[in-house]
Amino acid sequence: MKSLLRIAVVTALMLGTSAVFAAEVTPVGTWKTIDDETGKPKSIVKITDEGGELKATVLEVLQSDEGPHPICKNCDGERKDKPVEGMNIMWGVHKDGDIWDGGKILDPKTGKIYKVKLQPSEDGSKLTVRGYIGFSLLGRSQEWQRQP
């Protein structure tokens, strides 16, 4: 009887630990972006949480048609002709259940700004980033890989 009780306690502790881990999965961290068309790594991006709002900054460009240090030629306003490295490309994202949305994301190649939705994988190693116009069904998704 004692061994059955021990097994039940150990199982409950393991389930409780995995539930706590799952609750802590967040997009905050450093990510390698993967181009959805070529499947090749594009950049290293850092997502930060500033008072409940997620923002993303490009740390390094890994692949670009414009060479190693591209500028945002097609951007408008304050981002026009600025280096992509160091640029804030995502802002206004807030947690909504298991996803983060409500914000915007910039495609530095085209200069276009889209609505964005983020959903981390269960283990937190991957992040689905969906940029869209209007409805989420009308858009593109990329899968980013968490970096150490």
N, CA, C and O of each residue as an XYZ file, in Angstrom:
592
protein
N       0.825     -1.192      0.000
C       0.000      0.000      0.000
C       0.867      1.254      0.000
O       0.562      2.233     -0.681
N       1.977      1.212      0.789
C       2.863      2.374      0.846
C       3.512      2.633     -0.501
O       3.686      3.786     -0.896
N       3.874      1.558     -1.218
C       4.508      1.743     -2.524
C       3.521      2.347     -3.529
O       3.915      3.163     -4.362
N       2.268      1.964     -3.459
C       1.248      2.538     -4.327
C       1.079      4.020     -4.031
O       0.926      4.823     -4.951
N       1.104      4.385     -2.767
C       0.999      5.782     -2.368
C       2.212      6.571     -2.873
O       2.065      7.698     -3.344
N       3.395      5.986     -2.776
C       4.617      6.641     -3.269
C       4.539      6.878     -4.773
O       4.891      7.954     -5.257
N       4.081      5.879     -5.504
C       3.942      6.015     -6.961
C       2.962      7.135     -7.286
O       3.214      7.940     -8.183
N       1.851      7.191     -6.564
C       0.855      8.244     -6.801
C       1.440      9.624     -6.521
O       1.189     10.568     -7.271
N       2.226      9.749     -5.437
C       2.838     11.036     -5.087
C       3.864     11.443     -6.136
O       3.880     12.596     -6.569
N       4.719     10.514     -6.550
C       5.737     10.814     -7.562
C       5.076     11.217     -8.874
O       5.503     12.180     -9.510
N       4.053     10.500     -9.280
C       3.332     10.820    -10.518
C       2.712     12.215    -10.430
O       2.800     12.995    -11.377
N       2.100     12.522     -9.317
C       1.481     13.843     -9.139
C       2.530     14.947     -9.199
O       2.301     15.999     -9.796
N       3.672     14.704     -8.581
C       4.746     15.701     -8.618
C       5.261     15.903    -10.036
O       5.508     17.035    -10.450
N       5.424     14.817    -10.782
C       5.902     14.925    -12.161
C       4.896     15.673    -13.021
O       5.284     16.534    -13.811
N       3.634     15.367    -12.885
C       2.600     16.056    -13.656
C       2.534     17.525    -13.274
O       2.379     18.389    -14.137
N       2.651     17.804    -12.005
C       2.634     19.190    -11.538
C       3.813     19.970    -12.064
O       3.665     21.130    -12.448
N       4.993     19.354    -12.091
C       6.193     20.007    -12.609
C       6.052     20.298    -14.092
O       6.421     21.382    -14.545
N       5.521     19.343    -14.862
C       5.368     19.585    -16.298
C       4.320     20.653    -16.555
O       4.457     21.417    -17.511
N       3.280     20.735    -15.740
C       2.272     21.780    -15.905
C       2.869     23.149    -15.626
O       2.563     24.116    -16.325
N       3.723     23.239    -14.608
C       4.375     24.505    -14.307
C       5.295     24.896    -15.445
O       5.323     26.062    -15.840
N       6.072     23.919    -15.996
C       6.964     24.208    -17.110
C       6.169     24.701    -18.313
O       6.555     25.679    -18.953
N       5.053     24.025    -18.627
C       4.240     24.414    -19.781
C       3.692     25.821    -19.596
O       3.582     26.572    -20.565
N       3.349     26.184    -18.376
C       2.809     27.515    -18.125
C       3.863     28.594    -18.303
O       3.524     29.754    -18.538
N       5.141     28.229    -18.195
C       6.218     29.202    -18.289
C       6.754     29.373    -19.704
O       7.618     30.225    -19.911
N       6.289     28.611    -20.683
C       6.764     28.738    -22.054
C       6.340     30.103    -22.582
O       5.162     30.461    -22.549
N       7.312     30.851    -23.065
C       7.068     32.216    -23.509
C       7.924     32.525    -24.735
O       8.970     31.905    -24.923
N       7.504     33.459    -25.560
C       8.321     33.861    -26.705
C       9.563     34.687    -26.324
O      10.430     34.918    -27.166
N       9.650     35.125    -25.077
C      10.790     35.948    -24.665
C      12.074     35.132    -24.801
O      12.155     34.000    -24.323
N      13.068     35.716    -25.454
C      14.350     35.042    -25.647
C      14.953     35.409    -26.983
O      14.504     36.338    -27.654
N      15.983     34.661    -27.359
C      16.700     34.894    -28.614
C      16.338     33.788    -29.595
O      16.322     32.608    -29.247
N      16.044     34.197    -30.842
C      15.525     33.279    -31.850
C      16.281     33.409    -33.162
O      16.717     34.498    -33.537
N      16.432     32.281    -33.856
C      16.931     32.276    -35.231
C      15.705     32.240    -36.127
O      14.912     31.301    -36.061
N      15.545     33.263    -36.969
C      14.397     33.293    -37.875
C      14.719     32.435    -39.095
O      15.847     32.431    -39.587
N      13.722     31.716    -39.569
C      13.878     30.836    -40.720
C      12.949     31.329    -41.824
O      11.742     31.457    -41.620
N      13.518     31.604    -42.991
C      12.736     32.096    -44.128
C      11.711     31.045    -44.538
O      12.071     29.892    -44.775
N      10.433     31.431    -44.626
C       9.373     30.485    -44.952
C       9.405     30.062    -46.416
O       8.786     29.060    -46.774
N      10.109     30.801    -47.273
C      10.182     30.439    -48.685
C      11.404     29.577    -48.995
O      11.303     28.620    -49.763
N      12.564     29.904    -48.403
C      13.802     29.173    -48.705
C      14.142     28.122    -47.652
O      14.896     27.190    -47.931
N      13.597     28.262    -46.448
C      13.928     27.350    -45.359
C      15.288     27.623    -44.735
O      15.745     26.854    -43.889
N      15.943     28.716    -45.144
C      17.281     29.050    -44.639
C      17.193     30.064    -43.501
O      16.266     30.874    -43.455
N      18.169     30.017    -42.576
C      18.211     31.009    -41.490
C      18.385     32.416    -42.061
O      19.180     32.637    -42.975
N      17.624     33.367    -41.500
C      17.644     34.742    -42.003
C      18.300     35.718    -41.042
O      19.084     36.574    -41.451
N      17.969     35.582    -39.746
C      18.490     36.554    -38.783
C      18.397     35.993    -37.373
O      17.789     34.951    -37.131
N      19.018     36.716    -36.454
C      18.898     36.429    -35.028
C      18.118     37.599    -34.425
O      18.490     38.761    -34.589
N      17.031     37.271    -33.725
C      16.130     38.274    -33.180
C      15.969     38.038    -31.680
O      15.871     36.896    -31.232
N      15.943     39.110    -30.918
C      15.721     39.008    -29.477
C      14.350     39.581    -29.147
O      14.045     40.725    -29.484
N      13.522     38.766    -28.479
C      12.199     39.209    -28.031
C      12.292     39.516    -26.543
O      12.764     38.700    -25.751
N      11.835     40.704    -26.182
C      11.851     41.132    -24.781
C      10.429     41.448    -24.331
O       9.546     41.726    -25.142
N      10.232     41.397    -23.012
C       8.952     41.738    -22.405
C       9.152     43.047    -21.651
O       9.913     43.115    -20.686
N       8.465     44.073    -22.103
C       8.551     45.383    -21.467
C       7.177     45.738    -20.907
O       6.334     46.305    -21.603
N       6.968     45.394    -19.634
C       5.695     45.685    -18.972
C       4.519     44.935    -19.556
O       3.414     45.472    -19.621
N       4.742     43.687    -19.986
C       3.660     42.890    -20.555
C       3.524     43.026    -22.061
O       2.701     42.340    -22.667
N       4.311     43.894    -22.676
C       4.312     44.067    -24.129
C       5.583     43.454    -24.690
O       6.686     43.792    -24.262
N       5.422     42.539    -25.661
C       6.575     41.932    -26.295
C       7.052     42.796    -27.450
O       6.256     43.324    -28.227
N       8.382     42.928    -27.545
C       9.031     43.654    -28.630
C      10.165     42.796    -29.158
O      10.733     41.993    -28.419
N      10.501     42.959    -30.433
C      11.593     42.180    -31.023
C      12.563     43.103    -31.733
O      12.169     44.028    -32.443
N      13.850     42.824    -31.522
C      14.923     43.596    -32.126
C      15.835     42.644    -32.895
O      16.161     41.563    -32.405
N      16.247     43.044    -34.098
C      17.174     42.249    -34.896
C      18.579     42.432    -34.327
O      19.092     43.549    -34.268
N      19.195     41.325    -33.908
C      20.560     41.370    -33.388
C      21.589     41.199    -34.503
O      22.643     41.835    -34.501
N      21.254     40.315    -35.465
C      22.204     40.011    -36.543
C      21.450     39.533    -37.774
O      20.508     38.749    -37.664
N      21.861     40.001    -38.939
C      21.307     39.517    -40.197
C      22.240     38.424    -40.709
O      23.436     38.655    -40.885
N      21.693     37.239    -40.945
C      22.486     36.101    -41.401
C      22.475     35.953    -42.912
O      23.442     35.477    -43.507
N      21.364     36.367    -43.533
C      21.207     36.217    -44.976
C      20.398     37.395    -45.505
O      19.336     37.725    -44.976
N      20.917     38.020    -46.556
C      20.220     39.165    -47.144
C      20.610     39.309    -48.609
O      21.737     39.003    -48.998
N      19.667     39.775    -49.411
C      19.965     40.068    -50.818
C      20.880     41.282    -50.943
O      21.479     41.511    -51.994
N      20.982     42.059    -49.864
C      21.754     43.307    -49.889
C      23.103     43.197    -49.193
O      23.740     44.218    -48.934
N      23.554     41.986    -48.885
C      24.832     41.835    -48.214
C      24.674     41.702    -46.712
O      23.561     41.542    -46.211
N      25.805     41.769    -45.979
C      25.794     41.461    -44.552
C      25.140     42.524    -43.650
O      24.713     42.191    -42.544
N      25.050     43.760    -44.077
C      24.487     44.818    -43.225
C      23.442     45.625    -44.007
O      23.683     46.777    -44.369
N      22.276     45.009    -44.265
C      21.259     45.691    -45.073
C      20.629     46.865    -44.332
O      20.627     46.938    -43.103
N      20.098     47.777    -45.136
C      19.312     48.879    -44.591
C      17.867     48.690    -45.036
O      17.589     47.956    -45.985
N      16.966     49.349    -44.351
C      15.534     49.213    -44.645
C      15.140     50.263    -45.691
O      14.565     51.300    -45.362
N      15.462     49.974    -46.950
C      15.199     50.910    -48.052
C      13.709     51.154    -48.273
O      13.305     52.266    -48.615
N      12.892     50.119    -48.078
C      11.458     50.223    -48.366
C      10.617     50.638    -47.168
O       9.394     50.737    -47.273
N      11.263     50.882    -46.028
C      10.525     51.292    -44.835
C      10.077     52.744    -44.946
O      10.616     53.519    -45.736
N       9.083     53.094    -44.142
C       8.611     54.472    -44.059
C       9.035     55.071    -42.730
O       9.450     54.358    -41.817
N       8.926     56.383    -42.633
C       9.128     57.071    -41.357
C      10.526     56.927    -40.801
O      11.513     56.976    -41.536
N      10.600     56.748    -39.480
C      11.881     56.724    -38.783
C      12.762     55.532    -39.150
O      13.968     55.570    -38.908
N      12.190     54.477    -39.729
C      12.974     53.300    -40.106
C      13.579     53.403    -41.500
O      14.453     52.612    -41.855
N      13.127     54.361    -42.285
C      13.598     54.524    -43.672
C      15.112     54.674    -43.706
O      15.684     55.522    -43.022
N      15.756     53.821    -44.527
C      17.203     53.845    -44.762
C      18.039     53.631    -43.498
O      19.200     54.038    -43.455
N      17.471     53.006    -42.480
C      18.204     52.691    -41.244
C      18.690     51.238    -41.323
O      18.089     50.422    -42.021
N      19.782     50.913    -40.607
C      20.256     49.525    -40.591
C      19.216     48.589    -39.981
O      18.564     48.925    -38.993
N      19.073     47.419    -40.581
C      18.133     46.424    -40.060
C      18.643     45.891    -38.719
O      17.854     45.660    -37.803
N      19.951     45.696    -38.602
C      20.516     45.257    -37.328
C      20.305     46.346    -36.287
O      20.675     47.501    -36.497
N      19.713     45.969    -35.173
C      19.382     46.921    -34.121
C      17.980     47.484    -34.233
O      17.532     48.215    -33.350
N      17.277     47.150    -35.315
C      15.932     47.688    -35.548
C      14.872     46.918    -34.764
O      14.912     45.691    -34.678
N      13.923     47.660    -34.193
C      12.755     47.072    -33.545
C      11.779     46.682    -34.657
O      11.251     47.547    -35.355
N      11.539     45.365    -34.820
C      10.678     44.905    -35.916
C       9.328     44.374    -35.444
O       8.474     44.024    -36.258
N       9.138     44.313    -34.115
C       7.851     43.835    -33.590
C       7.532     44.598    -32.314
O       8.415     44.855    -31.496
N       6.264     44.960    -32.149
C       5.850     45.735    -30.980
C       4.364     45.525    -30.716
O       3.618     45.095    -31.596
N       3.949     45.834    -29.496
C       2.531     45.815    -29.142
C       1.918     44.446    -28.951
O       0.693     44.327    -28.941
N       2.723     43.408    -28.798
C       2.215     42.048    -28.661
C       1.933     41.750    -27.188
O       2.772     42.011    -26.326
N       0.752     41.206    -26.904
C       0.350     40.878    -25.531
C      -0.153     39.443    -25.462
O      -0.623     38.892    -26.457
N      -0.052     38.848    -24.293
C      -0.505     37.472    -24.081
C      -2.022     37.402    -24.120
O      -2.718     38.234    -23.538
N      -2.523     36.378    -24.829
C      -3.955     36.122    -24.917
C      -4.151     34.612    -24.869
O      -4.202     33.957    -25.910
N      -4.260     34.062    -23.677
C      -4.370     32.611    -23.511
C      -3.037     31.946    -23.804
O      -2.028     32.269    -23.178
N      -3.028     31.009    -24.762
C      -1.807     30.292    -25.129
C      -1.029     30.977    -26.245
O       0.032     30.497    -26.646
N      -1.543     32.090    -26.747
C      -0.868     32.794    -27.833
C      -0.577     34.228    -27.419
O      -1.094     34.714    -26.413
N       0.233     34.880    -28.184
C       0.522     36.300    -27.997
C       0.136     36.974    -29.301
O       0.569     36.553    -30.373
N      -0.680     38.023    -29.214
C      -1.076     38.731    -30.427
C      -1.438     40.179    -30.117
O      -1.156     40.681    -29.029
N      -2.062     40.839    -31.079
C      -2.478     42.225    -30.900
C      -1.420     43.235    -31.303
O      -1.633     44.441    -31.180
N      -0.283     42.754    -31.783
C       0.799     43.656    -32.138
C       1.047     43.700    -33.631
O       0.241     43.233    -34.435
N       2.176     44.272    -33.974
C       2.578     44.449    -35.371
C       3.982     43.894    -35.561
O       4.774     43.831    -34.621
N       4.279     43.489    -36.809
C       5.615     43.036    -37.173
C       5.972     43.631    -38.527
O       5.136     43.718    -39.427
N       7.216     44.035    -38.652
C       7.733     44.651    -39.870
C       8.527     43.630    -40.669
O       9.338     42.895    -40.106
N       8.301     43.580    -41.966
C       9.155     42.813    -42.873
C      10.154     43.815    -43.447
O       9.797     44.590    -44.335
N      11.405     43.820    -42.958
C      12.372     44.828    -43.410
C      12.680     44.763    -44.905
O      13.089     45.763    -45.496
N      12.489     43.601    -45.517
C      12.768     43.470    -46.956
C      11.773     44.282    -47.790
O      12.152     44.939    -48.759
N      10.485     44.225    -47.397
C       9.453     44.924    -48.168
C       9.058     46.261    -47.550
O       8.483     47.115    -48.224
N       9.367     46.441    -46.268
C       8.947     47.650    -45.559
C       7.496     47.594    -45.108
O       6.983     48.570    -44.561
N       6.830     46.473    -45.327
C       5.419     46.347    -44.963
C       5.277     45.931    -43.498
O       6.101     45.196    -42.955
N       4.209     46.423    -42.883
C       3.900     46.117    -41.494
C       2.624     45.278    -41.464
O       1.632     45.611    -42.113
N       2.666     44.185    -40.700
C       1.558     43.247    -40.607
C       1.127     43.087    -39.155
O       1.894     43.385    -38.239
N      -0.101     42.616    -38.943
C      -0.506     42.161    -37.629
C       0.283     40.882    -37.359
O       0.706     40.204    -38.295
N       0.482     40.549    -36.076
C       1.291     39.374    -35.770
C       0.673     38.551    -34.656
O       0.036     39.077    -33.744
N       0.879     37.244    -34.756
C       0.439     36.298    -33.738
C       1.610     35.346    -33.493
O       2.222     34.845    -34.437
N       1.916     35.102    -32.214
C       3.026     34.226    -31.832
C       2.501     33.037    -31.045
O       1.641     33.188    -30.177
N       3.023     31.853    -31.351
C       2.648     30.667    -30.579
C       3.876     29.779    -30.417
O       4.364     29.189    -31.380
N       4.377     29.691    -29.156
C       5.515     28.811    -28.906
C       5.095     27.347    -28.899
O       3.950     27.015    -28.593
N       6.044     26.480    -29.243
C       5.791     25.037    -29.155
C       5.685     24.651    -27.683
O       6.057     25.428    -26.804
N       5.184     23.466    -27.423
C       4.986     23.016    -26.039
C       6.274     23.024    -25.236
O       6.268     23.346    -24.048
N       7.390     22.667    -25.889
C       8.660     22.621    -25.165
C       9.421     23.949    -25.233
O      10.485     24.083    -24.629
N       8.883     24.922    -25.959
C       9.494     26.249    -26.028
C      10.670     26.359    -26.968
O      11.319     27.405    -27.007
N      10.975     25.310    -27.735
C      12.142     25.335    -28.614
C      11.863     26.004    -29.957
O      12.791     26.416    -30.652
N      10.590     26.114    -30.320
C      10.210     26.723    -31.600
C       9.096     27.731    -31.365
O       8.336     27.640    -30.401
N       9.024     28.692    -32.275
C       8.009     29.741    -32.186
C       7.391     29.925    -33.557
O       8.091     30.226    -34.524
N       6.077     29.744    -33.646
C       5.379     30.025    -34.898
C       5.012     31.499    -34.899
O       4.308     31.979    -34.011
N       5.497     32.208    -35.906
C       5.256     33.638    -36.050
C       4.395     33.820    -37.290
O       4.818     33.504    -38.402
N       3.180     34.332    -37.093
C       2.245     34.513    -38.212
C       1.996     35.987    -38.437
O       1.445     36.676    -37.579
N       2.407     36.467    -39.601
C       2.116     37.834    -40.018
C       0.926     37.813    -40.953
O       0.835     36.955    -41.832
N       0.009     38.756    -40.769
C      -1.198     38.729    -41.589
C      -1.815     40.116    -41.727
O      -1.504     41.040    -40.977
N      -2.704     40.226    -42.717
C      -3.492     41.440    -42.938
C      -4.947     41.046    -42.722
O      -5.412     40.057    -43.288
N      -5.658     41.799    -41.922
C      -7.070     41.493    -41.674
C      -7.225     40.281    -40.785
O      -7.071     40.377    -39.568
N      -7.530     39.131    -41.385
C      -7.742     37.888    -40.650
C      -6.473     37.052    -40.665
O      -5.687     37.108    -41.612
N      -6.283     36.278    -39.606
C      -5.087     35.434    -39.484
C      -4.984     34.404    -40.609
O      -3.887     33.943    -40.928
N      -6.113     34.043    -41.210
C      -6.085     33.074    -42.312
C      -5.376     33.638    -43.536
O      -4.860     32.880    -44.356
N      -5.346     34.974    -43.667
C      -4.714     35.620    -44.811
C      -3.326     36.106    -44.415
O      -3.137     37.282    -44.103
N      -2.367     35.207    -44.428
C      -1.026     35.599    -44.029
C      -0.008     34.521    -44.276
O      -0.266     33.542    -44.976
N       1.175     34.717    -43.679
C       2.289     33.780    -43.800
C       2.803     33.448    -42.413
O       2.730     34.262    -41.493
N       3.322     32.240    -42.280
C       3.909     31.820    -41.008
C       5.373     31.454    -41.202
O       5.773     30.929    -42.241
N       6.153     31.743    -40.178
C       7.534     31.290    -40.108
C       7.690     30.528    -38.803
O       6.993     30.798    -37.825
N       8.607     29.577    -38.800
C       8.933     28.876    -37.569
C      10.332     29.304    -37.143
O      11.309     29.054    -37.849
N      10.418     29.947    -35.993
C      11.703     30.401    -35.466
C      12.234     29.370    -34.479
O      11.462     28.661    -33.834
N      13.567     29.293    -34.363
C      14.211     28.336    -33.469
C      14.884     29.067    -32.313
O      15.660     30.000    -32.517
N      14.571     28.621    -31.087
C      15.162     29.254    -29.908
C      16.669     29.041    -29.893
O      17.158     27.957    -30.210
N      17.392     30.081    -29.524
C      18.847     30.039    -29.417
C      19.259     30.066    -27.950
O      18.551     30.620    -27.108
N      20.411     29.464    -27.648
C      20.853     29.476    -26.241
C      21.206     30.872    -25.768
O      21.593     31.054    -24.614
